[in-house]
Amino acid sequence: MSLIHEILEKYWGYRSFRPLQEDIIHSILNGNDTLALLPTGGGKSICFQVPAMSKDGICIVVSPLIALMKDQVENLTSRGIKAIAITSAMHKREIDIALDNCVHGNIKFLYLSPERLESEIVKVRLQKMKVSFIAIDESHCISQWGYDFRPSYLKILQLRELLPNIPILALTATATPEVVKDIQQKLGFKKENVLQKSFERKNLSYVVLPEEDKLARLVKIANNVKGSGIVYVRNRKKTQEIASYLKSNKISADFYHAGLDIKTRDAKQSNWIQNKTRIIVCTNAFGMGIDKPDVRFVVHIDLPDSLEAYFQEAGRAGRDEQKAFAILLYNTGDKLELTRNIETGFPSLEEIKTTYQALANYYQLAIGSGLGITKDFDIAHFCDTYQLQAIKTFNCLKFIEREGYISLTDAIHQPSRIKLELNKEDLYKFQISNSKFDGFIKLLLRSYSNLFDNFVKINEFELAKKANMKRGDVVKGLNYLQQLKVLTYIEQTELPQLTFTLPRADAKNLTLSKENFELLKKRAIARMEAVLDYAESTHKCRSQILLAYFGETNAYRCNQCDVCLEENKKTLHTDEFEMIAEQVKQLLAVHSHDLKDLVSKITTGNEEKILKSIQWLIDNQEIVYDQEQQLKLPD
């Protein structure tokens, strides 16, 4: 057994790789820059985790989502593999200690959010590490022509300069041919090298249903298709309304969106994964990194913004390779809504400037200040403070981010952490001279280990209970000890993080490239038109439309989407004709029949196909009419 197979079995419990995984692993082990395209659920993480375990040194993993990094680090740690994530939500002392561990410890994986690559401390320490290779997850984010471009991804090229001879493995589930080329150019590939698994999902039936009463149709789908499902909607309010509607029709359902607190989100997600909840109604905040193979259907109530997003979300159905359905409910109102979304997605320069000015006021930043500052960002509170529309504000922030002024991360629960900054001897002296804190410090030392070496997660409620104090008093005590430089205390948060990646500019001088703006809008419109073409097509196989969009132009009809099934009803295949002809001859061998009576007795095919078959048999004189216009076999 080869080393990579031994690692796969030891840490992941699999005896063999999925198609293409082994080719990708060998490519990166041979030192080649590699772009791996695997559809959703294709096992991308194995492609960098296994080779990293087989090589000396540390693997640098760049990922856009803190939640995904957190999940992967926890997953690796649970397998006995040392992994660390560094994000913008961390304190600079935490980052310092984590990077030290990567330089001097036996850490195998360092997960970085792309904006961290701007930090001088990260740049310096990376050069001191023995790096095996660099893995770029969701690598389509580096392409301005992709559906989910993130400006912070452009910083990744700095890794090439810092670590010039280290190979890069870029991974994505969705990329058009143009984006595939762009990813390799942006990452400075020495030569083009794409390993791609077909995007075809043979077990997945794509269906578009024209429907005015979408909720009634959703209930029918839930009652007709057994097993668990996901229902995607565009806004948070609808998640709750539709989940309630399903429950009122005796269907087990719950709702999920990014506005819920982390504890609630985790509970809802866990109940669905364990099949305690059958259907989860959600926004696109749900699904990333979730491994539930037995999803039998994914329904989109609203049109997605792009086929990339649709393919990724629909692809969460049927990962166990059993029959599953991807269903899009569509009516004429959806087209108008999607067009409106394009307009709100491209706010005016004045609206963008107003939002930037409000942001500077919100954090009380003077012109020229703020570089590198990271703050919690509550968009609802921000919009309430300055009477701004949430959707428009979000889109303005995205453009401000595109121009490199700020970086926004996703919301994630960050538990409270502390680290003692005094050594044991100095801490003892502090306790002697500050007896009122002696008991509290002893409680911390009894409750948590490694406080002198690393940041340690704490729970203020548990500490309050043990000390017979109120939580607020525990927080006050920790903050006071921090002021005295006894410890560093980072209070928990569940908010997204906003980092100022450039010094605060004068909003009047804020510039946007008009040419770039227009080009981005043009491409957004092209993506919208591709979605509408998919939804409104009645003559081309749904799978073929999706595959052609991703560059696979020679795919066969899937024979299971709504278009193919309708076409199959009209098309008479050889095996069907032979079965119908056989039945006709068997019936006529007994006695003659009139046409209507004969058609009613045939059990194969629909009436149109039976009539076509009988007509062919008559035309070729394999059956004939007698004088009484009864069909019979020829004499």
C-alpha positions in Angstrom: 0.0 0.0 0.0 1.4 3.4 -1.0 2.0 6.1 1.6 -0.9 8.3 0.5 -3.3 5.3 0.7 -2.0 4.5 4.2 -2.6 8.1 5.3 -6.1 8.1 3.7 -7.1 4.9 5.6 -5.4 5.9 8.9 -6.9 9.4 9.2 -10.0 9.3 7.1 -11.0 5.6 7.2 -11.2 5.2 3.3 -9.4 2.5 1.4 -9.5 4.2 -2.0 -9.7 7.7 -3.5 -12.6 9.1 -5.5 -12.1 9.7 -9.2 -9.4 12.3 -10.0 -8.3 12.8 -6.3 -5.2 10.6 -6.7 -4.2 12.4 -10.0 -4.5 15.7 -8.2 -2.4 14.5 -5.2 0.3 13.1 -7.5 0.4 16.3 -9.4 1.1 18.5 -6.3 3.5 15.9 -4.9 5.5 16.2 -8.1 5.8 19.9 -7.5 3.4 21.1 -10.2 1.2 24.1 -9.9 -2.3 22.5 -10.2 -5.8 23.7 -10.6 -8.3 21.1 -9.5 -12.0 21.4 -10.6 -14.2 19.0 -8.6 -18.0 19.5 -8.3 -19.6 20.2 -5.0 -19.2 17.1 -2.8 -16.3 15.8 -4.8 -13.9 15.7 -1.9 -11.7 18.7 -2.5 -10.2 18.9 1.0 -8.8 15.4 0.8 -6.8 16.6 -2.3 -4.6 18.9 -0.1 -4.9 17.3 3.3 -3.5 13.9 2.3 -0.4 15.1 0.3 0.3 17.6 3.2 0.4 14.7 5.6 2.8 12.8 3.4 5.3 15.7 3.1 7.5 17.4 5.6 6.6 20.9 6.7 3.4 22.9 6.9 0.7 23.3 4.3 -0.7 26.9 4.0 -4.4 26.9 3.2 -6.1 30.1 2.1 -9.9 30.1 2.5 -12.4 32.9 2.2 -14.8 31.8 4.9 -13.9 31.8 8.5 -16.7 29.3 9.3 -15.2 26.8 6.8 -11.7 27.3 8.2 -13.0 26.7 11.7 -14.8 23.6 10.7 -11.8 22.1 8.9 -9.4 22.9 11.8 -11.8 21.2 14.2 -12.2 18.3 11.9 -8.4 17.8 11.5 -7.8 18.2 15.2 -10.4 15.5 16.0 -8.3 13.2 13.8 -5.2 13.9 15.8 -3.8 16.3 13.2 -2.4 19.7 14.3 -4.0 22.6 12.5 -4.3 26.3 13.3 -6.5 29.1 11.7 -5.5 32.8 11.7 -8.3 35.2 10.9 -9.0 38.9 11.1 -11.1 38.2 14.2 -8.0 37.3 16.3 -6.0 39.6 18.6 -2.5 40.4 17.5 -1.0 38.5 20.5 -3.0 35.5 19.5 -1.7 35.7 15.9 1.8 36.2 17.2 1.7 33.0 19.3 -0.1 31.0 16.6 2.6 31.9 14.0 5.4 31.0 16.5 3.8 27.6 16.9 3.8 27.2 13.1 7.5 28.2 12.9 8.8 26.1 15.8 6.0 23.5 16.5 4.8 20.5 14.5 1.7 22.2 13.0 0.7 20.5 9.7 -1.9 23.1 8.5 -2.1 26.8 8.7 -5.4 28.2 7.5 -5.3 31.9 6.6 -8.0 34.3 5.4 -6.6 36.2 2.4 -6.7 39.6 4.0 -4.2 38.3 6.6 -1.6 38.1 3.9 -1.4 41.9 4.1 0.0 41.7 7.7 3.7 42.3 8.0 4.0 39.8 10.9 2.4 37.1 8.7 4.8 37.8 5.8 7.9 37.7 8.0 6.9 34.4 9.7 5.8 32.7 6.6 9.4 33.0 5.3 10.7 31.2 8.4 8.3 28.3 8.0 9.1 25.1 6.1 6.2 25.2 3.7 5.3 22.0 1.8 2.8 23.7 -0.6 0.0 26.3 -0.7 -3.6 25.3 -1.1 -6.1 27.9 -2.4 -9.7 26.9 -1.6 -12.6 28.5 -3.5 -10.0 29.7 -6.0 -12.6 31.1 -8.4 -12.8 34.1 -5.9 -9.5 35.4 -7.4 -11.1 36.0 -10.8 -12.8 39.3 -11.5 -14.9 37.5 -14.1 -16.2 34.9 -11.7 -19.5 35.2 -9.8 -17.9 35.6 -6.4 -14.8 37.7 -6.9 -13.1 38.8 -3.6 -10.4 41.5 -4.0 -8.5 40.1 -1.0 -7.7 37.0 -3.1 -5.5 39.2 -5.3 -3.1 39.4 -2.3 -2.4 35.6 -2.7 0.1 36.4 -5.4 2.3 37.9 -2.6 2.7 34.3 -1.4 4.4 33.5 -4.7 6.9 36.3 -4.0 7.5 35.3 -0.4 7.7 31.5 -1.2 8.9 31.5 -4.8 9.6 27.8 -5.3 6.6 26.4 -3.5 3.9 24.8 -5.6 0.2 26.0 -5.5 -2.9 23.8 -5.5 -5.9 25.8 -6.5 -9.3 24.2 -5.9 -12.9 25.1 -6.9 -16.2 23.5 -7.6 -17.4 26.1 -10.1 -15.5 27.9 -12.9 -16.3 28.7 -16.5 -13.4 28.2 -19.1 -12.6 32.0 -18.9 -12.3 31.8 -15.1 -10.2 28.6 -15.3 -7.7 30.5 -17.4 -7.8 33.6 -15.3 -7.2 31.7 -12.0 -3.9 30.2 -13.4 -2.7 33.6 -14.6 -3.6 35.4 -11.4 -1.8 32.8 -9.3 1.3 32.9 -11.5 1.2 29.2 -12.6 4.5 28.3 -14.3 2.5 26.3 -16.9 -1.1 25.6 -17.4 -2.2 22.5 -15.5 -5.9 21.8 -15.0 -7.3 18.5 -13.7 -11.0 18.5 -14.1 -13.7 16.0 -13.2 -16.8 16.3 -15.4 -19.5 18.5 -13.8 -22.1 15.9 -14.9 -24.2 14.6 -12.1 -25.8 11.4 -13.5 -28.0 10.8 -10.4 -29.3 14.3 -10.3 -32.5 15.1 -12.1 -32.8 18.9 -13.0 -36.4 20.2 -13.1 -37.9 23.6 -13.8 -41.5 24.0 -12.9 -43.5 27.0 -14.2 -45.6 27.8 -11.1 -47.7 30.7 -9.8 -48.6 29.0 -6.5 -45.1 28.0 -5.4 -45.9 27.1 -1.8 -48.6 24.6 -2.9 -46.2 23.1 -5.4 -43.5 22.9 -2.7 -45.9 20.9 -0.4 -46.6 18.5 -3.3 -42.8 18.0 -3.9 -42.2 17.4 -0.2 -45.0 14.8 -0.1 -44.0 13.1 -3.4 -40.2 12.9 -2.8 -39.2 11.1 0.3 -36.1 12.0 2.4 -34.5 15.2 3.5 -34.4 18.5 1.5 -33.1 22.0 1.2 -35.3 25.0 0.1 -33.4 28.1 -1.0 -35.0 31.5 -0.8 -33.6 35.0 -1.4 -34.4 36.7 1.9 -34.5 35.9 5.6 -38.1 36.7 6.2 -39.2 34.1 3.6 -37.2 31.4 5.3 -39.4 31.7 8.4 -42.7 32.1 6.5 -42.1 29.1 4.2 -40.9 26.8 7.1 -44.1 27.8 9.0 -46.2 27.0 5.9 -44.6 23.5 5.6 -45.1 22.8 9.3 -48.8 23.9 8.9 -49.0 21.2 6.2 -47.6 18.6 8.7 -44.2 18.6 7.1 -41.1 18.7 9.4 -39.2 21.9 8.6 -37.1 24.7 10.1 -35.5 27.9 8.9 -31.9 29.1 8.8 -30.2 32.4 7.9 -27.1 34.4 8.9 -29.0 36.7 11.1 -29.6 34.0 13.8 -27.1 33.6 16.6 -24.5 30.9 16.3 -25.9 28.6 18.9 -29.3 28.6 17.2 -27.8 28.1 13.8 -25.7 25.2 15.0 -28.7 23.6 16.6 -30.9 23.9 13.5 -28.1 22.6 11.3 -27.4 19.7 13.6 -31.1 18.7 13.8 -31.3 18.6 10.0 -28.1 16.6 9.6 -29.4 14.1 12.1 -32.8 13.9 10.3 -34.6 15.3 13.3 -35.7 18.1 10.9 -36.6 16.9 7.4 -36.5 20.2 5.4 -34.3 23.3 6.0 -35.6 26.5 4.4 -32.6 28.9 4.1 -30.8 31.7 2.4 -27.5 31.0 0.6 -25.7 31.4 4.0 -26.5 27.7 4.4 -24.6 24.8 2.9 -20.9 25.6 2.7 -18.9 22.8 4.2 -21.9 20.8 5.2 -21.4 17.1 4.5 -24.9 15.5 4.3 -24.8 12.9 1.5 -28.5 11.8 1.6 -30.3 15.0 0.6 -33.0 13.9 -1.8 -34.1 17.3 -3.2 -33.0 20.9 -3.4 -35.7 23.4 -4.3 -35.0 27.0 -5.4 -38.1 29.2 -4.7 -36.3 32.2 -6.2 -34.0 32.5 -9.2 -30.3 32.5 -8.3 -28.1 35.3 -9.5 -25.8 33.0 -11.5 -25.6 29.4 -12.8 -22.4 29.0 -10.8 -24.4 29.7 -7.6 -27.3 27.5 -8.7 -25.0 24.6 -9.7 -23.2 24.7 -6.3 -26.5 24.9 -4.3 -28.4 22.3 -6.4 -25.3 20.1 -6.2 -25.9 19.6 -2.4 -28.5 17.0 -3.4 -27.6 13.4 -4.0 -24.0 13.3 -2.9 -24.5 9.6 -2.0 -24.9 9.1 -5.7 -28.5 7.9 -5.3 -31.4 9.5 -7.2 -32.0 13.1 -6.2 -33.8 16.2 -7.6 -32.8 19.8 -8.2 -36.0 21.8 -8.7 -36.4 25.4 -9.7 -39.8 27.0 -9.3 -40.2 29.8 -11.8 -42.8 32.3 -13.0 -42.7 35.6 -14.9 -42.5 37.7 -11.7 -39.1 36.1 -11.0 -37.6 37.7 -14.2 -38.6 41.2 -13.0 -37.2 40.5 -9.6 -33.8 39.3 -10.9 -33.6 42.4 -13.2 -34.3 44.6 -10.2 -31.5 42.8 -8.2 -29.0 43.7 -10.9 -30.0 47.3 -10.6 -29.7 47.4 -6.8 -26.4 45.4 -7.1 -24.8 48.3 -8.9 -25.4 51.5 -6.8 -24.4 54.9 -8.0 -21.0 56.4 -7.1 -22.8 59.0 -4.8 -24.5 56.2 -2.9 -21.1 54.4 -2.5 -19.4 57.6 -1.3 -22.3 58.2 1.2 -21.9 54.7 2.6 -18.1 55.1 2.9 -18.5 58.4 4.7 -21.0 56.8 7.1 -18.6 54.0 7.8 -15.8 56.5 8.7 -18.2 58.3 11.0 -19.4 55.0 12.5 -15.9 54.1 13.6 -14.9 57.8 14.2 -11.9 57.6 11.9 -10.0 60.7 10.8 -8.7 61.0 7.3 -5.4 59.1 6.9 -6.0 56.9 10.0 -7.4 53.4 10.4 -5.0 51.3 8.3 -5.1 47.7 9.5 -7.8 48.3 12.1 -10.3 45.4 12.5 -13.7 46.0 14.1 -16.9 44.1 14.7 -19.5 45.1 12.1 -23.2 44.9 12.8 -24.8 46.0 9.5 -28.3 46.2 10.9 -27.1 48.7 13.6 -25.0 50.6 11.0 -28.0 51.0 8.7 -30.3 52.0 11.6 -27.8 54.6 12.8 -27.6 56.3 9.3 -31.1 55.5 8.0 -29.6 53.4 5.1 -31.3 50.5 3.2 -29.7 47.2 4.1 -29.5 45.6 0.6 -28.2 48.7 -1.1 -25.7 49.3 1.8 -24.4 45.8 1.5 -23.8 46.2 -2.3 -22.1 49.6 -1.7 -19.8 47.9 0.9 -19.0 45.2 -1.7 -17.8 47.9 -4.2 -15.8 49.7 -1.5 -14.2 46.3 -0.8 -13.6 45.7 -4.5 -11.6 48.9 -4.6 -9.4 47.7 -1.8 -10.5 50.2 1.0 -12.0 47.5 3.3 -12.3 43.8 3.8 -15.4 42.1 5.1 -15.5 38.6 6.6 -18.5 36.3 7.3 -20.1 36.2 10.8 -18.9 33.5 13.1 -19.0 32.8 16.8 -15.6 33.7 18.4 -15.6 32.5 22.0 -14.0 34.6 24.8 -10.2 33.9 25.2 -7.6 34.9 27.8 -3.8 34.6 28.1 -1.7 35.4 31.2 1.0 38.0 30.2 3.0 37.7 33.5 5.3 34.8 34.1 4.6 32.6 37.2 7.0 34.4 39.5 5.6 37.9 38.6 2.0 36.7 38.8 2.7 35.3 42.3 4.1 38.8 43.3 1.0 40.4 41.9 -1.3 38.1 43.9 0.6 38.9 47.1 0.4 42.7 46.6 -3.2 42.6 45.2 -4.9 40.1 47.6 -8.4 41.0 46.4 -7.6 39.4 43.0 -5.8 36.4 44.5 -8.9 34.2 44.7 -10.0 35.1 41.2 -6.6 34.4 39.6 -6.5 31.1 41.4 -9.9 30.3 40.0 -8.6 31.0 36.5 -5.5 28.8 37.1 -7.7 25.9 38.4 -10.2 26.2 35.6 -7.9 26.4 32.6 -4.5 25.0 31.7 -1.8 26.5 29.4 -2.8 30.1 30.3 0.9 31.1 30.4 1.6 29.8 26.9 -1.5 30.2 24.7 -4.8 31.9 24.4 -7.4 29.7 26.0 -11.2 29.7 25.5 -13.1 30.6 28.6 -16.8 30.7 29.6 -17.7 33.8 31.8 -20.9 32.2 32.9 -19.1 29.1 34.3 -16.5 31.3 36.0 -19.3 33.4 37.5 -21.0 30.3 38.8 -17.8 28.9 40.4 -17.0 32.2 42.0 -20.6 33.0 43.1 -20.4 36.2 41.1 -22.5 37.8 38.3 -21.2 37.4 34.8 -20.9 41.2 34.4 -18.6 41.3 37.4 -16.4 38.5 35.9 -16.1 40.6 32.7 -15.3 43.7 34.7 -12.6 41.8 36.6 -11.0 40.4 33.4 -11.0 43.9 31.8 -9.4 45.4 34.9 -6.7 42.7 34.9 -6.1 43.5 31.3 -5.6 47.2 32.0 -3.0 46.2 34.6 -1.3 44.1 31.9 -1.7 40.9 33.9 -3.6 39.2 31.1 -5.1 39.7 27.6 -8.8 39.3 27.4 -10.8 39.0 24.2 -14.6 39.0 24.7 -16.7 36.8 22.6 -18.4 38.0 19.4 -20.7 36.7 16.7 -20.4 39.6 14.4 -18.7 39.8 11.0 -15.3 41.6 11.0 -14.5 44.7 9.0 -10.9 45.5 8.3 -9.6 48.9 6.9 -7.1 47.7 4.3 -6.2 51.3 3.3 -6.0 54.4 5.4 -9.4 56.2 5.7 -9.8 58.4 2.6 -11.8 61.5 2.1 -15.1 60.3 0.7 -15.2 63.2 -1.8 -12.0 61.7 -3.4 -13.3 58.1 -3.5 -12.8 56.8 -7.0 -14.2 53.9 -8.9 -13.1 52.9 -12.3 -16.1 53.6 -14.5 -14.9 51.3 -17.2 -14.4 48.5 -14.6 -17.9 49.3 -13.1 -19.6 49.0 -16.5 -17.7 45.8 -17.4 -18.7 44.2 -14.1 -22.3 45.2 -14.7 -22.2 43.8 -18.2 -20.9 40.4 -16.9 -23.6 40.4 -14.1 -26.2 40.9 -16.8 -24.7 38.1 -18.9 -24.9 35.8 -15.8 -28.5 36.8 -15.3 -29.4 36.0 -18.9 -27.8 32.6 -18.6 -30.0 31.9 -15.6 -33.1 33.1 -17.5 -32.1 31.0 -20.5 -31.9 27.9 -18.2 -35.2 28.6 -16.6 -37.1 29.4 -19.8 -35.7 26.7 -22.1 -38.2 24.0 -23.0 -36.2 22.2 -25.8 -32.7 21.7 -24.5 -31.6 19.2 -21.8 -31.1 21.0 -18.5 -27.9 19.1 -17.8 -26.5 20.0 -21.2 -27.2 23.7 -20.6 -25.3 23.6 -17.3 -22.4 21.6 -18.7 -22.1 23.8 -21.7 -21.9 26.9 -19.4 -18.9 25.3 -17.7 -17.2 24.4 -21.0 -18.4 20.8 -21.5 -20.0 21.2 -24.9 -20.2 17.6 -26.1 -22.3 16.2 -23.2 -25.1 13.7 -24.0 -28.8 14.3 -23.0 -29.3 13.3 -19.4 -32.7 11.5 -20.1 -34.0 12.5 -16.7 -34.5 16.3 -16.5 -38.0 17.6 -17.2 -37.1 18.5 -20.8 -35.7 15.1 -21.6 -38.6 13.3 -20.0 -41.1 15.4 -22.1 -39.0 14.7 -25.2 -38.9 11.0 -24.4 -42.7 11.0 -24.3 -42.7 12.2 -27.9 -39.8 10.2 -29.2 -40.3 6.5 -30.0 -37.2 4.5 -29.1 -36.3 1.2 -30.7 -36.8 -0.9 -27.6 -40.2 0.7 -26.9 -41.3 0.1 -30.5 -40.3 -3.6 -30.3 -42.2 -4.1 -27.1 -45.3 -2.4 -28.5 -45.1 -4.4 -31.8 -44.7 -7.6 -29.9 -47.8 -6.9 -27.8 -49.8 -5.9 -30.9 -48.9 -9.2 -32.7 -49.7 -11.3 -29.6 -53.1 -9.7 -29.3 -53.9 -10.1 -33.0 -52.7 -13.7 -33.0 -55.7 -14.5 -30.8 -58.3 -12.5 -32.8 -58.7 -9.2 -34.7 -59.3 -5.9 -32.9 -60.6 -2.4 -33.9 -58.0 0.3 -33.5 -59.4 1.8 -30.3 -59.8 -1.5 -28.6 -56.2 -2.6 -29.6 -54.7 0.7 -28.3 -56.4 0.3 -24.9 -54.9 -3.1 -24.4 -51.3 -2.1 -25.0 -49.4 -1.6 -21.7 -46.1 -0.1 -23.0 -45.7 3.6 -23.9 -48.3 6.4 -24.1 -51.1 6.6 -26.7 -49.1 8.7 -29.1 -46.3 6.2 -29.2 -48.7 3.2 -29.5 -50.4 4.9 -32.5 -47.1 5.6 -34.1 -46.0 2.0 -33.7 -49.3 0.6 -35.1 -49.1 3.0 -38.1 -45.5 1.8 -38.9 -46.7 -1.9 -38.7 -49.6 -1.0 -41.1 -47.3 0.9 -43.5 -44.9 -2.0 -43.6 -47.8 -4.5 -43.9 -46.9 -6.4 -40.8 -50.6 -5.9 -39.7 -53.5 -5.2 -42.0 -57.2 -4.2 -42.0 -59.9 -6.7 -42.9 -63.1 -5.9 -44.7 -64.8 -4.8 -41.4 -62.0 -2.4 -40.6 -60.6 -4.7 -37.9 -56.9 -5.0 -37.5 -55.4 -8.5 -38.0 -52.2 -10.3 -38.9 -51.7 -10.8 -42.6 -52.7 -14.2 -44.1 
